[in-house]
Amino acid sequence: MKKMMFALLAVTAAGTVHAQAQPALPDPATTDPTSLQLMQGFPPPANRTIRFADGTYYQFPKTRWSFSHIRELVPTANVWRGTGPASPLPAAPMALDTLSFLDDKGQPTTWAEMLNRTYTDSIIVLHRGKVVYEKYTGAAQPYLPHSAFSITKSFVGTLAAMLVAEGALDPSALVSKYVPELKDSAYGDATVRQVMDMTIGVRYSENYADPKAEVWDYGRAGGMAPVPPGYNGPKTFYEFLVNLKKEGEHGAGFAYKTSNAEVLAWIVKRASGKSVATLMSERIWQKIGAENDGYFQVDSVGTESGGGGASLPLRDMARFGEMIRLDGKFNGQQIVPKAVVDDIRKGADPADFAKAGYPNVPGYGKGYSYRNMWWVSHNAHGTFDARGIHGQRIYIDPKAELVIAKFSSHPLAGNMANIPLTDRGFMALAEQLMK
């Protein structure tokens, strides 16, 4: 149970997990869910059956199947694509598998090896809006939504920033203006902007060695983990959030805590009068010309997880990334105000980010900031991205006119297990394309 919760709810991109020694990882080739015949048969054999209630859906390598099949195991809320045609994604294939570069240990590797070593389920690369590379392995399919985890936060942050740009949401207002239920919680004297940029002082621990850490009740309350017999804690996200207490001062520095994203999702719903799934469908998914529906995992009263509950189709996630790269304009219309994208790309104060103590790897934890729930680099390429545990990414390199969407099922949740290698591959590709 503890191992499963660590993997599921450590929705940080690095955070506390970077200090842990990494165990020897299995050969990715031996973990292919199709070869292992997971969930095959009517019914599948007991040793190949995956369920939510017993925690097997979050045990590696079964995650290599379940990340593409969450809807079959837990309740969800649909993100409708609408009735319009899918927007075109023209293809201009490139042979990238042999692209060589030095990995994070200084050893030569290739693009194909990088994908294999990071347990990639699917990946698509757009250069100047054209698909130059696309690959699916194992249980992944173009039409199947895959768990996006904390990429969810960047969608919620973008929706919030859109409401700010339209005057429907005041970033300087107290959270309690929109959610009075939180006035006596840690968020009672916090501003909306502080929530959007995660500079909140809240007692919310993601220390999985501590059975009393708040992350345990968060997972159980939101239906993100099975509830043990006799559990008397909060039973919804709302019940969990109103009981969080303040710790430290708001605005003192960046602190990545998933509870902030859940609060922001609540604010967005109050400001718009719509659920996150409906708002995302109407304001983003239908307008980008998505090929397929997405969905959110929900709690017992149908509340979407704004911190990590989205499952999305790869090609449509790439469309979203390309729209952001193009300053919010895509499929013949301005979908996200340019001012919103400019604000994301500008980032926040790197000094605030540095206080979080992220590990020092090139382009990560040094010269980074966090704005509207996006990770913003201040490097020469101006890259910025959305991230989720186990290796989920929307990577945008404006200088190289590059967008990469990647789904993975890495055995380790914390992204420091894959980002140092992945980002070297992404930068090598960017440099190749710019030639």
N, C-alpha and C positions, 0 to 999 in steps of 0.2 A: 504493500500500500504506500509506504513512504517513498519507495523508488518511483512508483507511478506518479505520485503527486509532484515529486521533484521535477519529473520530465514535463508534466502537463502545465504546471502553474508557475514555473520559474520563467515568467514571460519577459525576463530581461534579455537584452542582447549580449550582455557579458556579466557585469555586476559581480555578485559574490562567487559565481561559479568559476571565475578565472583562476582563483588560487588553489583549486582542487587539482590533485594529480589525476591525469587522464589515464584510465585503464587501457590495456591493450584492446584494440577494436577488432571485430570480426571481419573477415574478408567479405566485402560487399557482394561478391558473386554468390556467396553461400546464403545470402539473406533475401534473395529474390522471392517475393510472395507467390508468384506463379509457379516457380519451380518447387517451392515448399508446399504447394497445393492448399494454401490457406483459404478457408471458407469455400472450398470446392466440394460439390456433392450435395445430395438432397435427402437427408441433411448431411453436412460435412462431418467427418469423423470427430470424435470428442477432442482429440489432441490437436485438431486443426480448426476448432471452432473459436470464434472471437466474440466476446460479450462485453457490454459496459459494466454490468452489475458486479462481476467478479474481478474487474480491473484488467482483464487480458487485452482489452483494446488499447491499453497503453503500455504494453510490454513489447520490447524489441525482440525479434524482428516483426512481430505482428502489426506493429505500427506501419510497416511498409504497405500493408493492405488497408488498415483502418483509416489512415490519413486521407484516403481517397473515397471512403465509404462512411463517414461520420453520420450522415443522414439516416443510414440504415440501422443505427444503434441508439440514437438519442433524439429527443424532440428538437425541431428546428423551425425557423421562420424564413420564408422565401424572399429572395431579392429578385423580383420579376424583371426579365429582359424587355418586356413590352411586345408589341406586335410588329414593330418595324423591321426592316431588313438589317442583317448584320453589316457593319461597316467593313469595307475591304481592307485586307492586310496583304498587299502585293508581296510576292516572293522574289528574292534574288539570292539563291543559295550560295554559300561559301563553304569550302572544305576547311573547317576549323579544328578538327580532331587532332591534327598534327601540330597545331600552333604550340611552340615551345617557349618556356620561360622558367625562371628560377622560383622554386617554391619558398615557403616561409622558413625553411631550414637551409636555404641556399643551394638546394639540389635541383638539377634539371628535371623538368616534368613537362607534361603536355596538357592541352585543354581536355582531351578525353580522359586522361588519368585524373585530372582535378575533379571532373564530374563524378568519376567512380569513387574516388577517395572521400568525397563529401556526401556520398549516398544520395545522389541526385535522382529524384523521381521523374522530373520533367523540367525542361528549360527552353526558353524562346529568346532569341536575340533580334532586336530591331535596330537597323542602321538607317537613319534618315527615313524612318517609317516603313522600311521594307524588311521582311523576314529573311535574315541571312542564315539562321540556324534554328532548328526546332527538333527536339528529341523527347521521347517518352519511354519509360522503362517500367517493368514490374506491373503494378496495378494501375498506374496512371494512364489516363486517356484524355484526348483533347476536350471531350464533352463532360468529363467528371470534375466537379469542384474538388479541390484539395484543401486541407487545413492550412489556413494562412497565419494562424496564431496572431502575433502582435502586429502584423501588417494591418490587422483590424484597427488598431489605434490610429494609424495614419489616415484611414478613411474617415473615422470619427472626427479626427482633428481637422481634416479638410472640410467636412460638412460644417463644423463649428466656425471655421474661418470664413466660409461662404456666408453664413448667417451674420457674422460680424460685418463683412463687407456690405451687406444689404441693409444694415441698421436694425436687424431683428434680434441681435445679441450684443450686449454691451460688455466688452472685455474688461473694463475697469470696475464693473459692478460686482458686488459681493455675490457669492454663489447662492446665498440664501434669498436673493431677490427672485431667482428662478426656481429654487428648490427650498422652500421654507422648512421642510422636514429636516434639513441638514444644519439648521441654525445652532443647535447645541452639540454638533459633532465637531471633528477636527476642521471641517470645511466652513464653519460658521463665519469666520473672519477672513477667509481667503477670497481672492478675486478670481474671476473667470480666467483671466490671462494667466495667473499663476497655475491654475489647473491645466490649461492648454499647453504650457511649457514645462510642466512637472517641476515646479519650484515650491512644492508643498511640504510643510512640516506635519507629518501624520505618523502616528504609531501604527505602522504596518510592516511587519517583518516577513521576509521570505526566506527565513532560516529554517530549512527543512529538517534540521537535526533537532529543532525545538518543537515538541508536540503541541505547545501552547501558542505557537506563532500564528498570527492572524491569517496567514495564507491558507491554513487548514480550513478555517470556517468559511473563508471566501470560496474555496473550491466546492465545499459541500453545499453552501447556500445557493450557488449558481448552477448546480447540476453538472459541474465540471469533474466531479469525482463521486464515487458511490458513497452513500450515507451509511455508517455502521449502525448496528442495532443499539437502541437507546440514545441516539443522538438527539440533543435538545437545543442545538444552536440555531442560528438564523436559517431560514428556509427559502429566502429569496435574496437577490442582489440588494434590493431596497432595504430589507431588514439588516443586512450586514453593514451597509454603508452608514446608516444613521447612528451606529454605535461606535464608529471609529473615533479615537481620541487624538488630540493634538500632541505633537512631540517636536520641539524645536520651533523655529520661526518660518513663516511663509516668506518666500523671496530670498532666502539666505543662500540658495544654491540649487543646482539640479539634483534631483533624487528620483530615480526611475522606480515607480511603484504603480502596479497595475490598478490599484484602487482609484487612482486619479483618472484613468481612462473610463472607468465605470461611472464616476461622478460626471465626467464630461458628457458621456452618452445620455445621462439623465437630464443634464442641462439642455442638450440639443433637442431632446424630445419635448421638454417644456417650452422652449423658445419657438419651436416649429409647429407644435401640436400634432406631431406625427411620430410613429415608431422609427427607429433607426433603419430597419429593413425597408420600410415604405419610402422614407426620405432618400435613402441611397438608390433605390430603384428609380424614383422620379427625377432626382437631381443629377445622377451620375450614370447608372447602369443603362437605362433606356437611351440616354443621350449619346453615349459613346458607341451605340450600335452593338451591344454585346451579343455574342452568339448564343450564350446559354445563361440560365439563371444561376445565381449564387445563393447562399443561405447563411444564416446565423444559428449557432447553438443557443438554446434558450433555457431559462430556469423554470421552476415549477408553475409560474404564472405567465410564462411566455415572454419574459424580458430577455432581449438579446444580450449576449456578452459583448460589451463594447471594448473589452480589454484584450480579447483573443479568440472570439468565437466564430469569426467568419471563415467560410470555405468558399473558394472562388475557382472558376476555370482559368487555366493558365493564359490562354490567348486573350481573354477579356481583361485579365490583370495587366497584360502587356498593353492593351489599348488604353487603359487608364494611365499607365506610366507614360505612354507616348503623348497623351493629352496634356499631362503635366509638363512634359518636356517642351511642348509647343505653347507654353504660357497659357494653358487652359483652353485652347481652341482645338477642336477635333470634330470630325464627321460633319464639317460644314457649319459649325456653330461655336460660339463662345460658351463653354460649359461651366468652367470655373473662372471667376474674374481674374484677369491678369494680375491685379494687385495682390490677390491671395497667393499666387505662385511666386511673385516677387518677394513677398514677405517670408515665405518658406525658404526660398533660396538665400535670402539675406541672412537667415539664421538668427540666433540669439547671442548672448555674450559667452564666448568660449571660456572665460574665467569662471562663470557659473557652472559650466559643464565639468571643468577640471576638478571642482570640489568633490565630485562623485568618486574620484579615484579609480577611473577605468584604466585597464592595463595599457602600457605604452607599446603599441605596435604602429607601424607606419600608417598614417592617415586615420588612426582610431585612438581616441582618448587624448589626442594632442591636436589642438586646433579644430576640435569639433564643437558643435552646439546642437541644441534640440529646440525645434520651433514647430508649433502646431502639430506636435506628435510625429514629426519627421526628424530623422538623423541627418544633420547638415555638416558636410565637410567644408573646410575653408582652404582646401588644397588648390593647386593650379588648375585643376579641371572643374572645380566647383561642384563635385559630385554630391548628391544627396539621395537618400534612400529610405525605404520602409523595410522593417526587419521583423522576423518572427523566429521563435525558437526552432531548433532542429534544422535551420538553414533556409528559411523562407526569405525571399528578397524581391523587392522592386528596386532596381539600381538604375539611376539616371545620371548620365555623364553628358552635360550640355555641350562641352567643348568637342567631344568626339561624336556628337549627335547620336548617342547610343542609349538604348533602353534594354535592360535585361530583366526578365521575370523568371524566377527559379523556385521550384518546390523540391524539398528534400525530406528525408526521414533519417537524419543522422542519429545514431544511438544516444549521443549526448545532447541534452537540451540547450545548454549555453552555447551561444554562437562563437565564443572564442575557440571552440573546437573546429570551426570551419572557416570563419571570416579571414584569418591571416592567409590561408591558402587561396580561398575563393577570390579575394580582392586582388591578389597578384595576377590571377588569371584574367580578371576583368580589365585590369589596367593594361596588361599585355595586349589584349584584344583591342582596347581603345587606341593604343599606340599603333597597332597594325592598321586599323581602319583609317587613322589620320594620315597614313602614308599614301 
